[in-house]
């Protein structure tokens, strides 16, 4: 869907977050620009430098000089995370359709045309499913498990939530830009706003260079943010579990009391009581941590700090002099 356009005449904006990708950027350029030129539509590419500590800003600036007609570079003042980088790109994007893409070439740029073809069928959000993943086994298994858990908790049906290659209609992007959430998951937010979402199967390739920026901890944190940001079900489930455990504890107390008066004092069940106690303590600590997740989100939100800080945007109507930070330069957040 092409509704609610910004009337810029641009059919497509491609938003690409970049964090320490100097080794693979030239390969990305070599495939991305020909793929978009072949579409024969008006487009722009927004590279969002998310506080890279290598030569990525300089390489992006050089590419801006080489293709200033279709290239824009958003330089953030620090590392704010992939999803904040995407949101900053959404805020600057001017196309009727916005496509997000990884900089590591795991998502082939040639698949963008297939996303646009699906959008022309009347969809305002098109996700993608990797045909054959080239990730390590633990990442694939963890991602699938988290997908199933997330879908049951949030009812957001995203088959492959870890895939960056997605297309967003202007109406969806405008709604996302109105949100002020500090912690969010962009594809899930878009799915909740879309009137007619869809998914297609795309190819998946090995990284062109570098290494994944997501550790196991980062993936767990991302899914905690996703589940606590889009559903109250974890709290509701834990409340029900607390009620069941309380009822079970009361029944166990009555049983032990009856045994005490009927059979007399006994020590054989002492370790069983210890095991039950430790189990209940573990459940309580997990519950406190779950509540802490929600309280933490509230704390982050009420501080009302900027989600990201744009240092500058390299584009045809701006100067690029003295705006490209050097590797290792300290940035103010």
C-alpha positions as CSV (number, residue, x, y, z in Angstrom):
1,X,0.0,0.0,0.0
2,X,1.3,3.4,-0.9
3,X,-1.1,5.5,1.2
4,X,-0.1,8.5,3.4
5,X,2.9,9.3,1.2
6,X,5.2,12.1,2.1
7,X,4.8,13.4,-1.5
8,X,8.6,13.3,-2.2
9,X,8.3,11.4,-5.4
10,X,10.5,8.6,-4.0
11,X,9.0,5.1,-4.3
12,X,11.5,3.3,-2.0
13,X,13.8,4.0,1.0
14,X,16.2,1.3,2.0
15,X,17.4,1.6,5.7
16,X,20.6,-0.2,6.6
17,X,22.0,0.0,10.2
18,X,25.8,-0.2,10.2
19,X,27.9,-1.1,13.2
20,X,31.6,-2.0,12.7
21,X,31.0,-3.3,9.2
22,X,34.1,-1.9,7.4
23,X,35.2,-5.3,6.1
24,X,32.0,-5.9,4.1
25,X,30.7,-2.5,3.0
26,X,32.4,-2.5,-0.4
27,X,30.8,-5.9,-1.2
28,X,27.4,-4.5,-0.1
29,X,27.8,-1.5,-2.3
30,X,28.8,-3.6,-5.3
31,X,25.5,-5.6,-5.1
32,X,23.1,-3.1,-3.6
33,X,23.2,-0.3,-6.1
34,X,22.9,-2.5,-9.2
35,X,20.0,-4.4,-7.6
36,X,18.1,-1.1,-6.9
37,X,19.0,0.5,-10.3
38,X,17.6,-2.6,-12.0
39,X,14.2,-2.0,-10.4
40,X,13.8,1.2,-12.4
41,X,12.1,3.2,-9.6
42,X,13.1,6.2,-7.6
43,X,14.9,5.3,-4.5
44,X,17.2,6.4,-1.7
45,X,19.5,4.4,0.6
46,X,19.9,5.5,4.2
47,X,23.0,4.1,5.9
48,X,22.7,4.6,9.7
49,X,26.0,4.5,11.4
50,X,25.3,3.3,15.0
51,X,28.5,4.5,16.7
52,X,30.9,2.3,14.8
53,X,34.4,2.2,16.2
54,X,36.1,1.2,12.9
55,X,36.4,3.0,9.6
56,X,32.7,2.5,8.7
57,X,31.8,6.2,8.9
58,X,34.6,7.1,6.5
59,X,33.6,4.4,4.1
60,X,30.0,5.6,4.2
61,X,31.1,9.2,3.7
62,X,33.1,8.1,0.6
63,X,30.1,6.3,-0.8
64,X,27.9,9.3,-0.2
65,X,30.4,11.4,-2.3
66,X,30.3,8.7,-5.0
67,X,26.5,8.5,-5.3
68,X,25.0,11.6,-3.6
69,X,21.9,11.4,-5.8
70,X,20.6,8.3,-4.0
71,X,22.7,8.0,-0.8
72,X,22.1,9.5,2.6
73,X,24.1,8.7,5.7
74,X,22.7,9.2,9.2
75,X,25.5,9.4,11.8
76,X,24.4,8.7,15.4
77,X,26.4,10.1,18.2
78,X,26.9,6.8,19.9
79,X,25.9,3.1,19.9
80,X,22.1,3.0,20.6
81,X,21.4,-0.5,19.3
82,X,20.1,-1.9,16.0
83,X,16.4,-1.1,16.6
84,X,17.1,2.5,17.6
85,X,19.2,2.8,14.5
86,X,16.3,1.5,12.4
87,X,13.9,4.0,14.1
88,X,16.3,6.9,13.3
89,X,16.3,5.7,9.7
90,X,12.5,5.6,9.6
91,X,12.4,9.2,10.9
92,X,14.6,10.3,8.0
93,X,13.1,8.1,5.3
94,X,11.1,9.7,2.5
95,X,10.0,6.8,0.4
96,X,6.5,5.4,0.0
97,X,7.9,2.0,1.0
98,X,10.7,1.5,3.5
99,X,12.8,-1.7,3.4
100,X,15.2,-2.6,6.1
101,X,18.3,-4.6,5.2
102,X,21.4,-6.0,7.1
103,X,24.8,-4.7,6.1
104,X,26.4,-8.1,6.2
105,X,24.8,-9.4,3.0
106,X,23.0,-12.3,4.8
107,X,19.9,-10.8,3.2
108,X,20.5,-10.6,-0.6
109,X,19.7,-7.1,-1.9
110,X,18.3,-8.8,-5.0
111,X,15.3,-9.9,-2.9
112,X,14.1,-6.4,-2.4
113,X,12.2,-6.6,-5.7
114,X,10.2,-9.6,-4.5
115,X,9.2,-7.6,-1.4
116,X,8.0,-4.7,-3.5
117,X,6.1,-7.1,-5.7
118,X,4.2,-8.5,-2.7
119,X,3.5,-4.9,-1.4
120,X,1.9,-4.1,-4.8
121,X,-0.7,-6.9,-4.1
122,X,-2.2,-4.6,-1.4
123,X,-0.1,-5.4,1.7
124,X,1.3,-2.7,4.0
125,X,3.8,-4.9,5.7
126,X,5.8,-7.8,4.2
127,X,8.1,-9.9,6.3
128,X,10.5,-12.5,5.1
129,X,11.3,-16.1,6.0
130,X,14.8,-17.4,5.3
131,X,14.7,-20.4,3.0
132,X,17.8,-22.0,4.4
133,X,19.6,-20.4,7.3
134,X,23.3,-20.2,7.3
135,X,23.6,-19.5,11.1
136,X,25.2,-21.8,13.6
137,X,23.0,-24.5,15.0
138,X,22.4,-23.0,18.5
139,X,21.3,-19.7,17.0
140,X,18.8,-21.5,14.7
141,X,17.3,-23.6,17.4
142,X,17.2,-20.8,19.9
143,X,15.5,-18.5,17.4
144,X,12.8,-21.1,16.6
145,X,12.1,-21.8,20.2
146,X,11.8,-18.1,21.0
147,X,9.5,-17.6,17.9
148,X,7.1,-20.2,19.2
149,X,7.1,-18.8,22.8
150,X,6.7,-15.2,21.5
151,X,3.8,-16.1,19.3
152,X,1.9,-17.8,22.1
153,X,2.5,-14.9,24.5
154,X,2.1,-11.9,22.2
155,X,-0.1,-13.3,19.4
156,X,2.2,-11.6,17.0
157,X,2.7,-14.0,14.1
158,X,6.2,-13.4,12.7
159,X,7.6,-16.7,11.4
160,X,11.3,-15.6,11.3
161,X,11.7,-12.7,13.7
162,X,15.5,-12.6,13.4
163,X,15.4,-11.7,9.7
164,X,16.0,-8.0,9.0
165,X,14.8,-8.0,5.4
166,X,11.3,-6.5,5.6
167,X,9.1,-3.9,3.8
168,X,7.0,-1.3,5.5
169,X,4.2,0.8,3.9
170,X,4.2,4.5,4.6
171,X,1.2,4.3,6.8
172,X,3.0,1.8,9.1
173,X,6.2,3.9,9.2
174,X,4.2,7.0,10.1
175,X,2.6,5.2,13.0
176,X,5.9,3.8,14.2
177,X,7.4,7.3,14.1
178,X,4.6,8.5,16.4
179,X,5.6,6.0,19.1
180,X,7.9,7.0,21.9
181,X,8.8,3.6,23.3
182,X,12.4,3.4,24.6
183,X,12.6,-0.4,24.2
184,X,10.7,-1.9,21.3
185,X,11.0,-4.5,18.6
186,X,10.3,-2.8,15.2
187,X,8.9,-5.8,13.2
188,X,6.4,-6.6,16.0
189,X,5.4,-3.0,16.3
190,X,4.8,-2.8,12.6
191,X,2.8,-6.1,12.6
192,X,0.5,-4.6,15.3
193,X,-0.1,-1.5,13.1
194,X,-0.4,-3.2,9.7
195,X,-3.8,-3.6,8.2
196,X,-2.8,-6.4,5.8
197,X,0.5,-8.1,6.7
198,X,2.1,-10.8,4.7
199,X,5.3,-12.9,4.5
200,X,7.4,-14.3,1.7
201,X,10.3,-16.8,1.5
202,X,13.7,-15.3,0.6
203,X,17.2,-16.6,0.2
204,X,19.8,-16.4,3.0
205,X,23.5,-16.3,2.6
206,X,26.6,-16.5,4.8
207,X,28.0,-13.2,6.2
208,X,30.2,-11.5,3.7
209,X,32.6,-10.4,6.4
210,X,32.9,-9.8,10.1
211,X,30.9,-11.5,12.8
212,X,27.4,-11.4,14.3
213,X,26.7,-8.6,16.7
214,X,24.2,-10.6,18.6
215,X,25.4,-12.9,21.4
216,X,23.2,-15.4,23.2
217,X,22.6,-12.9,26.0
218,X,21.6,-10.2,23.4
219,X,19.1,-12.6,21.9
220,X,17.6,-13.4,25.3
221,X,17.4,-9.7,26.2
222,X,15.7,-9.0,22.9
223,X,13.0,-11.6,23.4
224,X,12.4,-10.4,27.0
225,X,11.9,-6.9,25.6
226,X,9.6,-8.3,23.0
227,X,7.4,-10.3,25.3
228,X,7.2,-7.7,28.1
229,X,6.7,-4.8,25.6
230,X,3.8,-6.3,23.7
231,X,1.9,-8.4,26.3
232,X,0.9,-8.6,29.9
233,X,0.5,-12.4,29.7
234,X,3.8,-13.2,31.5
235,X,2.6,-11.3,34.6
236,X,-0.9,-12.9,34.3
237,X,0.6,-16.4,33.9
238,X,2.8,-15.9,36.9
239,X,-0.1,-14.6,39.0
240,X,-2.0,-17.8,38.1
241,X,1.1,-19.9,39.0
242,X,1.4,-18.1,42.3
243,X,-2.2,-18.9,43.1
244,X,-1.7,-22.6,42.3
245,X,1.5,-22.8,44.3
246,X,-0.2,-21.1,47.2
247,X,-3.0,-23.6,47.1
248,X,-0.6,-26.5,46.8
249,X,1.5,-25.2,49.7
250,X,-1.6,-24.9,51.9
251,X,-2.6,-28.5,51.0
252,X,0.9,-29.7,51.8
253,X,0.8,-28.0,55.1
254,X,-2.5,-29.5,56.1
255,X,-1.2,-33.0,55.0
256,X,2.0,-32.7,57.1
257,X,0.0,-31.4,60.1
258,X,-2.3,-34.5,59.9
259,X,0.7,-36.8,59.6
260,X,2.4,-35.1,62.6
261,X,-0.6,-35.9,64.8
262,X,-1.3,-39.3,63.4
263,X,2.2,-40.8,62.9
264,X,4.1,-38.6,65.3
265,X,7.4,-36.7,64.6
266,X,9.4,-37.9,61.6
267,X,12.6,-36.8,59.9
268,X,12.4,-38.8,56.7
269,X,10.6,-36.1,54.8
270,X,13.1,-33.3,55.7
271,X,15.0,-33.3,52.4
272,X,11.7,-33.3,50.5
273,X,10.7,-30.2,52.4
274,X,14.1,-28.7,51.5
275,X,13.6,-29.4,47.8
276,X,10.1,-27.9,47.9
277,X,11.4,-24.9,49.7
278,X,14.1,-24.3,47.2
279,X,11.7,-24.8,44.3
280,X,9.3,-22.2,45.8
281,X,12.2,-19.8,46.3
282,X,13.3,-20.2,42.7
283,X,9.7,-19.4,41.5
284,X,9.6,-16.4,43.8
285,X,12.9,-15.1,42.5
286,X,11.8,-15.6,38.9
287,X,8.6,-13.7,39.6
288,X,10.5,-10.8,41.2
289,X,12.7,-10.7,38.1
290,X,9.7,-10.7,35.8
291,X,8.1,-7.9,37.7
292,X,11.4,-6.1,37.5
293,X,11.3,-6.3,33.7
294,X,8.1,-4.4,33.6
295,X,9.2,-1.9,36.3
296,X,12.4,-1.4,34.4
297,X,10.5,-0.6,31.2
298,X,8.5,2.0,33.1
299,X,11.6,3.5,34.6
300,X,13.3,3.8,31.2
301,X,10.1,5.4,29.8
302,X,9.5,8.0,32.5
303,X,13.0,9.3,32.3
304,X,12.0,10.6,28.8
305,X,15.5,10.7,27.5
306,X,16.1,10.7,23.7
307,X,16.1,7.2,22.3
308,X,19.0,8.2,20.0
309,X,21.0,11.3,19.1
310,X,21.7,12.1,15.5
311,X,25.0,13.8,15.0
312,X,24.4,14.7,11.4
313,X,22.9,13.5,8.2
314,X,25.0,13.5,5.0
315,X,22.8,14.4,2.1
316,X,22.9,16.6,-1.0
317,X,21.6,19.7,0.8
318,X,24.0,19.4,3.8
319,X,27.7,19.9,4.3
320,X,29.8,16.9,5.3
321,X,32.8,18.9,6.4
322,X,34.0,18.1,9.9
323,X,31.1,15.7,10.7
324,X,32.7,12.3,10.1
325,X,34.2,11.1,13.4
326,X,37.5,9.4,13.3
327,X,37.9,5.7,14.5
328,X,38.0,5.6,18.3
329,X,36.8,9.2,18.7
330,X,34.7,9.7,21.8
331,X,31.1,10.7,21.1
332,X,28.7,12.4,23.4
333,X,25.4,10.6,24.1
